[in-house]
Amino acid sequence: MRGDRVEVVVDLGEGTRTYEIEATRAGRSVDVRTGRGLVEVVEVTRGGTPVRTARFMQARVVAVVEHPASDAARAEEIVTLQRAA
């Protein structure tokens, strides 16, 4: 959902840097995957097609913070269909 956001804090040796990946359009969401020494954050469409991908070395990742979309953002995407009388 638009408003989904993930923050990734990465250790650079001299300090940390924070990266933010956000769902940019309605109907898109952000998925976090880990495996093979990588943390992958992917913005995907409703159909599951990846739009943007960010990859980080798992050994350097300090924190991954997921911020789900608020209920207000989800309510904007709900479409109510009415029957014709």
N, C-alpha and C positions, 0 to 999 in steps of 0.2 A: 504494500500500500504506500501511496505517496506519504512521505513523512518518516518511513522506516529509515533508521540511521545507525551506522556502526562506527565506533571510534576504535582505532588500533593505536596503541602506544608502543613505540619501537625504541630499543636501546641503541644509541649510536656510538657508545664508548665514551663520549664526552658529555653526554646528557641524553635526554629522550626527545622524541618528536612524535606528535600526535597527528594521525591521518584520519579524516572523516570521509566516509563513503555514504551517500544518501540516495534514496530512490527519487529520481528527478521528475517523474511523471505519474499520473494516476494509473493504477493497475500494476505498477512495478513494485518489486520488493527486493530486499537485500538478503542474500544467503551467505552464511559463513561455513567454510569447509576446512578441515584440517587433515593432513596426511602427508607422508613421505617427506617430513621435515619442512612443510610449507603450511602457512595459513593463507587461505584464499577467500577473498570477499568479492562476491559477484552480484551485480545488479541484474535482475532477470525480469522478463515480461511475464504476463499472465500465462502464456503458453510455455514458459520455461526457457526461452531463448536468451542467452547471455548478452547483455548490452555493454557493460564495462566490467573489467576484472582488475583487482589489485592483489598482488602476491607478496608475502613477507616471509622471511626465513623464521621458522618456528623458534629457533634458539635466541633470536633477537627480540621477539615479541614479549613485552612486559604485561600487557593487558589488552583484552578485547571486550569492549562494552557495547552491548546492543540496546538501542532505544527503539522500541516498537512505536508504530504510529499511534497517535492519540485516538480516542474514540470519536472525537469530532471529525478528524480526517477520514476515518472509515465511514462515517455517516454521510459525508459528501459523495462518496462513491456508490452508495446504495441507490438503486433506481427502483421506484415503485411503479408497477404496472397496474393500471386500472381497467376493468372490463367495461366495454361500451354497453350502456343500458338499452 
